[in-house]
Amino acid sequence: MMNTNKDQIEANLRLHVDRLAGLIGPRTLKKPKTIVATIGYITSQWNEMGYSVEREVYDAIGDEATNLIVEQPGNHRSNETIVLGAHYDTVSATPGADDNASAVAVLLEVSRLLREHTGKRNVRYVAFACEEPPYFNLDVMGSQHHARRSRQRGDKIVGMLCLEMVGYYRLTQGSQSVPQTIPKWLRRFFPQRGNFLAAVGNLPSWKLCWSFRRGFKRGTRQMPLFSICLPEKINEIRMSDNSSFWDQGYPALMLTDTSFLRNPNYHQASDTPDTLDYPRMTEVTLGVASAMRRIMG
């Protein structure tokens, strides 16, 4: 049974974002102390929950990069794996509260909520390195490295959920933009108010999207969810770690507040902890944890 004390979850989310974006600040390989501090914080949180943390170290354009991995074995279909992941790095100009401390915070809290839950499938939580430029779209992204190694090992990943900017919400009409590459006839079906979480897949990920939606709705009635699967030629859906798993043929979803389509602080110095909506992040945490339980089986 999940401990769903909302006040405690919200307090934990605030703490994680404050430590990552407030205390540590910009997190890049070119400032190694910030990465050491970030790895130390995430690892200590998982260790306190009783998890054992594996470090997946690799070379990223001459620097050492580290993915952090936690595994929770399944009890019946443990040859099948569900991945929940979020990148922990930032661009150099921003403290990265929404991008992507918000997602790391939710990753930690979902793993805390599900610590005592054993599903049929194996669960893997991953904090990815090197999602941001200059690594973005290169094979040295942390998620590219991990997805590629997973495919080489023959891992049967039946679903990957990518947490990408999940903390910024606005209730006013017109606060939500629509990607320019969406055909005009389709735009009227998209929300105009930035009060929702989006779950976005490519076309082969439609079954995962449907299952995620049903599980998410069971976990929260207060957080609107906009779920959709689109062709990958719509470039905006490939702008995070989910695309690394698509490249390896795995189904994956990007879970997001839609980034620059809503948040004016994207990649800016103004992306600070005080700009986030922690009560709504709490609902996202509950919804994602519930969806994970459903997909775990």
C-alpha positions in Angstrom: 0.0 0.0 0.0 1.4 3.4 -1.0 1.9 6.0 1.7 0.2 8.9 -0.1 0.5 11.7 2.5 0.3 14.6 0.2 1.9 17.1 2.6 4.9 14.9 3.0 5.3 14.3 -0.7 5.0 18.0 -1.4 7.6 18.8 1.3 10.0 16.2 -0.2 9.5 17.6 -3.7 10.3 21.1 -2.5 13.4 19.8 -0.7 14.8 18.0 -3.8 14.2 21.0 -6.1 15.8 23.3 -3.5 18.9 21.2 -3.1 19.4 20.6 -6.9 18.4 24.0 -8.3 18.8 26.2 -5.3 21.9 24.9 -3.5 23.8 23.2 -6.4 22.5 25.3 -9.3 23.6 24.7 -12.9 24.7 21.0 -13.3 27.1 20.4 -16.1 30.2 18.2 -16.8 32.2 21.4 -17.3 31.7 22.1 -13.6 32.5 18.7 -12.2 31.8 19.7 -8.5 28.2 20.3 -9.4 27.9 16.8 -11.0 29.6 15.2 -8.0 27.2 17.0 -5.7 24.2 16.0 -7.8 25.2 12.3 -8.0 25.8 12.4 -4.2 22.4 13.8 -3.5 20.4 11.4 -5.7 22.4 8.4 -4.5 22.0 9.4 -0.8 18.2 9.7 -1.3 17.9 6.3 -2.9 20.2 4.7 -0.3 18.0 6.1 2.5 15.1 4.4 0.9 17.0 1.1 1.0 17.9 0.9 -2.7 21.3 -0.1 -4.1 22.5 2.3 -6.7 24.5 1.2 -9.8 26.7 3.7 -11.6 26.8 3.4 -15.4 29.9 5.3 -16.3 30.9 6.2 -19.9 32.9 8.7 -22.0 31.0 11.8 -23.2 33.2 13.8 -25.5 36.2 13.4 -23.3 34.5 13.8 -19.9 33.3 11.1 -17.6 29.5 10.9 -17.5 27.4 8.8 -15.0 23.9 7.4 -15.2 22.5 6.3 -11.8 20.4 3.1 -11.8 18.1 1.4 -9.3 16.4 -1.9 -10.0 13.4 -3.4 -8.3 12.9 -7.1 -9.4 9.5 -8.3 -10.4 8.0 -11.5 -9.0 6.5 -13.2 -12.1 7.6 -11.5 -15.4 11.0 -10.2 -14.2 12.4 -10.7 -17.7 10.3 -7.6 -18.7 11.3 -4.2 -17.5 9.6 -0.8 -17.0 11.9 2.2 -17.0 11.2 5.5 -15.3 13.8 8.1 -16.0 14.8 11.7 -15.8 17.9 13.7 -16.7 19.7 15.5 -14.0 21.9 17.9 -16.0 21.2 21.5 -17.1 22.5 24.0 -19.6 25.1 26.2 -18.1 22.9 29.3 -17.9 20.2 28.0 -15.7 19.7 26.5 -12.2 17.2 24.2 -13.9 14.4 24.0 -11.4 11.8 22.9 -13.9 14.5 21.6 -16.4 15.0 19.2 -14.9 15.1 19.2 -11.1 11.3 18.9 -11.1 11.5 15.6 -12.9 14.3 14.2 -10.7 12.2 15.2 -7.7 9.2 13.3 -9.0 11.4 10.3 -10.0 12.7 10.1 -6.4 9.3 10.4 -4.8 7.7 7.8 -7.2 10.5 5.4 -6.3 9.8 6.1 -2.6 6.1 5.5 -3.0 6.7 2.2 -4.8 9.5 1.0 -2.5 7.4 -1.7 -0.9 5.4 -2.6 -4.0 6.5 -5.6 -6.0 4.9 -6.0 -9.4 5.1 -8.8 -11.9 7.6 -6.8 -14.0 11.0 -5.5 -13.1 11.2 -1.8 -12.5 14.3 0.3 -13.3 14.7 3.9 -12.1 17.4 5.9 -14.0 18.8 9.4 -13.5 20.4 10.2 -16.8 23.4 12.3 -17.5 24.0 14.5 -20.6 20.5 15.2 -22.0 21.3 18.9 -22.6 23.5 20.5 -25.3 26.3 20.0 -26.3 25.2 16.3 -25.9 21.6 16.6 -27.1 20.9 14.5 -30.2 24.3 12.8 -30.0 25.0 9.2 -29.1 26.7 10.4 -25.9 23.4 11.3 -24.2 23.1 9.3 -21.1 19.8 7.9 -22.3 21.3 6.9 -25.7 24.1 5.1 -23.9 21.7 3.3 -21.6 19.1 2.4 -24.2 21.8 1.1 -26.6 23.4 -1.0 -23.9 19.9 -2.3 -22.9 19.3 -3.4 -26.5 22.8 -5.0 -26.7 22.0 -7.0 -23.6 18.7 -8.1 -24.9 16.7 -6.3 -22.2 13.0 -6.6 -22.8 11.9 -3.0 -22.0 8.1 -3.0 -22.4 7.8 0.6 -21.6 9.9 3.7 -20.8 8.4 6.8 -19.1 10.6 9.9 -19.4 10.0 12.7 -16.9 10.8 16.0 -18.7 10.0 19.3 -17.0 6.9 18.5 -14.8 6.6 21.5 -12.5 5.3 24.5 -14.3 1.5 25.1 -14.6 -0.7 28.1 -15.5 -4.5 28.3 -15.3 -5.1 31.3 -17.6 -6.6 30.8 -21.1 -3.9 31.2 -23.8 -1.1 30.1 -21.4 -0.4 27.0 -23.5 1.1 27.1 -27.0 0.8 24.3 -29.6 3.8 23.0 -31.6 4.2 24.8 -34.9 4.5 21.4 -36.7 1.0 20.3 -35.6 -1.3 20.6 -38.6 -3.8 23.4 -38.4 -6.8 21.2 -38.5 -5.5 19.3 -35.5 -4.7 22.3 -33.3 -8.2 22.9 -32.1 -8.0 19.6 -30.2 -5.1 20.8 -28.1 -5.5 22.5 -24.8 -5.1 26.3 -24.6 -4.6 26.4 -20.8 -1.3 25.3 -19.3 -2.8 23.4 -16.4 -2.2 19.8 -17.5 0.5 17.1 -17.7 1.1 15.8 -21.2 1.9 12.2 -22.0 3.3 12.0 -25.5 4.3 8.9 -27.5 5.2 8.0 -31.0 2.7 5.9 -32.9 4.1 2.5 -31.9 3.8 3.5 -28.2 0.0 3.8 -28.3 -0.6 0.7 -26.1 1.8 2.1 -23.4 0.0 5.5 -23.7 -3.4 3.9 -23.1 -2.2 1.9 -20.2 -0.4 4.9 -18.6 -3.5 7.1 -19.0 -5.8 4.6 -17.2 -3.3 4.2 -14.4 -2.6 7.9 -14.0 -6.3 8.7 -13.8 -6.7 6.1 -11.0 -4.0 7.9 -9.0 -5.3 11.5 -9.2 -8.5 13.2 -10.1 -7.1 16.7 -9.7 -4.4 16.7 -12.4 -5.7 16.9 -16.0 -3.8 14.6 -18.4 -3.5 15.2 -22.1 -2.2 12.0 -23.8 -1.5 11.7 -27.5 0.6 9.6 -29.9 2.1 11.4 -32.9 4.4 10.7 -35.8 8.1 11.3 -35.0 8.4 13.8 -37.9 6.8 16.2 -35.4 10.2 17.1 -34.0 9.0 18.5 -30.6 8.1 15.0 -29.4 11.7 13.8 -29.8 13.3 16.5 -27.6 14.0 14.4 -24.6 15.3 11.0 -23.4 12.2 9.1 -24.7 13.6 9.4 -28.2 16.7 7.4 -27.3 14.4 4.4 -26.5 12.4 4.9 -29.7 15.7 4.7 -31.6 16.2 1.2 -30.1 12.7 0.1 -30.9 11.3 0.4 -27.3 7.9 2.0 -26.5 8.3 5.2 -24.6 6.4 8.3 -23.4 7.5 11.8 -22.6 5.7 13.1 -19.5 6.0 16.8 -19.5 4.5 20.3 -18.7 5.4 20.9 -22.4 8.6 22.9 -21.7 9.0 26.0 -23.8 5.5 25.7 -25.1 4.4 27.0 -21.6 7.3 27.9 -19.4 9.0 31.3 -20.2 11.9 30.4 -17.9 13.1 27.5 -20.2 16.9 27.5 -20.3 16.9 30.9 -18.5 18.5 32.1 -15.2 14.9 32.6 -14.1 14.1 28.8 -13.9 14.2 28.9 -10.1 12.5 26.8 -7.4 10.0 29.5 -6.6 8.4 29.4 -10.0 7.1 25.8 -9.6 3.7 24.6 -8.6 4.4 22.0 -5.9 0.8 21.0 -5.1 0.3 20.0 -8.8 3.7 18.3 -8.8 2.4 16.2 -5.9 -0.6 15.2 -8.0 1.8 14.3 -10.9 3.7 12.1 -8.5 0.6 10.3 -7.4 -0.6 9.8 -10.9 2.8 8.5 -12.2 3.1 6.2 -9.3 -0.4 4.8 -9.9 0.4 4.4 -13.6 3.6 2.6 -12.8 1.7 0.2 -10.5 -0.7 -0.6 -13.4 2.1 -1.1 -16.0 4.2 -3.2 -13.5 1.3 -5.6 -13.4 
